[in-house]
């Protein structure tokens, strides 16, 4: 059982507003940035549950600025980077993704609407949702796959709107031990 509350009516069209959820958030975990609570825990509640064995409530989180070059160093397990490259290219080359709220925002602003959540030096840990593959070093995307895909495309293609720095939340996991990893 989780030490944090589930968003009320999660998975429906009447999910409680984030502000109400944040008001119920345990004070014990107030050091976790709101960006992590909102974009990962609140919006992706069911997916977040798979991460609980890795103890994300104990991780250290820091809001940072990454240069575009640092963003390009963020990895993912398996062949996910091919998928992310496809999604990003499709934003710039196809008509559909340009019309989504995220596509419009990123093409116009040259960065993400909320920070990516990235783990540093997590290679000793197995990704809980990716068939036991070990996470990537030095940087592993945790949350924000579509935002990363679009941002990487803007950077790779030197899009006119791309900003030189981008907000990220950098997560530091506790050292992996063989029974946990």
C-alpha positions in Angstrom: 0.0 0.0 0.0 1.3 3.5 -0.9 2.2 6.0 1.7 0.5 8.7 -0.4 -3.1 9.2 -1.3 -4.5 8.3 -4.7 -6.0 11.2 -6.7 -9.8 11.1 -6.1 -11.6 9.8 -9.2 -8.3 9.2 -11.0 -8.8 7.8 -14.5 -12.2 9.6 -14.9 -13.2 12.9 -16.4 -13.9 14.2 -13.0 -10.6 13.6 -11.3 -10.1 16.0 -8.4 -8.2 19.2 -9.3 -4.4 19.1 -8.6 -4.7 21.9 -6.0 -7.1 19.7 -3.9 -4.8 16.7 -4.3 -1.8 18.8 -3.3 -3.6 19.9 -0.2 -4.0 16.2 0.8 -0.3 15.4 0.1 1.5 14.1 3.2 3.7 16.8 4.9 6.3 14.1 5.3 7.0 14.3 1.5 6.8 18.1 1.1 10.5 18.1 -0.1 9.3 16.5 -3.3 8.9 19.3 -5.9 5.3 20.1 -7.1 6.4 19.4 -10.7 7.1 15.7 -9.7 3.9 15.4 -7.7 1.8 16.9 -10.5 3.3 15.5 -13.7 4.3 12.0 -12.4 2.3 11.0 -9.3 -1.0 12.9 -9.9 -1.2 12.6 -13.7 0.3 9.1 -14.0 -1.0 7.5 -10.8 -1.3 3.9 -12.1 2.1 4.1 -13.8 3.7 5.6 -10.7 2.6 2.6 -8.7 5.0 0.4 -10.7 7.9 2.6 -9.5 7.2 2.2 -5.7 9.6 -0.7 -5.3 12.4 1.7 -6.3 11.3 4.0 -3.4 10.8 7.3 -5.4 9.4 9.0 -2.3 13.0 8.7 -0.9 14.8 10.0 -3.9 16.5 13.4 -3.8 15.0 15.8 -6.4 16.5 19.1 -7.7 15.1 21.6 -10.1 17.9 22.3 -12.6 18.4 23.9 -16.0 19.9 21.7 -18.7 21.5 23.0 -21.8 20.2 21.6 -25.1 23.4 19.5 -25.2 22.7 18.0 -21.8 19.1 17.2 -22.9 20.6 15.2 -25.8 22.4 13.0 -23.3 19.2 11.7 -21.7 18.7 8.1 -22.5 16.1 5.4 -22.2 16.1 1.6 -22.1 15.9 -0.8 -25.1 15.1 0.8 -28.4 13.0 3.6 -26.9 15.3 6.2 -28.3 14.2 5.2 -31.9 10.6 5.7 -30.9 11.3 9.1 -29.3 13.2 10.1 -32.5 10.2 9.0 -34.6 7.7 11.0 -32.4 9.9 14.1 -32.6 10.4 13.9 -36.3 6.7 13.4 -36.7 6.1 16.6 -34.8 8.2 18.5 -37.3 7.3 16.6 -40.5 3.7 15.5 -40.0 0.5 17.5 -39.6 -1.2 15.7 -36.6 1.2 16.3 -33.7 1.5 20.0 -34.6 -2.2 20.4 -33.7 -2.0 18.9 -30.2 -1.7 21.3 -27.2 1.8 19.9 -26.5 3.0 20.2 -30.0 1.7 23.8 -30.3 3.3 24.8 -27.0 6.7 23.3 -27.8 6.9 24.6 -31.4 5.9 28.1 -30.1 8.0 28.2 -26.9 11.0 26.0 -27.8 11.0 24.1 -24.5 8.7 22.0 -22.4 5.7 23.2 -20.5 6.8 21.4 -17.4 10.2 19.9 -16.3 11.3 16.5 -17.5 12.0 14.1 -14.7 15.4 12.6 -15.2 17.4 10.2 -13.0 21.1 10.5 -12.8 23.4 7.5 -12.6 20.6 5.0 -12.2 22.3 2.3 -14.3 22.3 -0.1 -11.3 18.5 -0.1 -11.2 16.1 -2.1 -13.3 13.4 -0.1 -15.0 10.1 -1.3 -13.4 8.0 -0.9 -16.5 10.5 -2.1 -19.2 10.9 -5.8 -18.8 13.7 -5.6 -16.2 16.1 -3.7 -18.5 18.7 -1.7 -16.6 18.3 2.0 -16.7 20.7 4.2 -18.6 23.7 6.2 -17.4 24.5 9.0 -17.1 20.9 10.1 -17.5 17.6 8.2 -17.7 14.2 9.7 -18.6 11.7 8.9 -15.8 8.7 11.0 -16.8 8.1 13.2 -19.9 8.7 10.8 -22.8 6.7 12.8 -25.3 8.2 16.1 -24.1 11.7 14.7 -24.5 10.9 13.4 -27.9 9.7 16.8 -29.1 12.5 18.7 -27.5 15.1 16.4 -28.9 13.7 17.0 -32.4 13.7 20.8 -31.9 17.3 20.6 -30.8 18.5 18.1 -33.5 16.8 20.2 -36.2 17.9 23.5 -34.8 14.3 24.7 -34.8 14.1 28.5 -34.7 12.1 28.5 -31.4 14.4 26.2 -29.4 15.7 27.7 -26.2 19.3 27.2 -25.0 18.3 25.9 -21.6 15.4 23.8 -20.3 13.9 23.0 -16.9 14.4 19.5 -15.6 13.9 17.8 -12.3 17.0 15.7 -11.6 16.4 12.7 -9.4 19.1 10.9 -7.4 18.2 7.4 -6.4 19.6 5.7 -3.4 22.4 3.2 -4.2 21.0 0.0 -5.8 21.5 -3.2 -3.8 21.3 -6.5 -5.6 17.9 -7.5 -4.1 16.4 -4.2 -5.2 18.0 -3.7 -8.6 
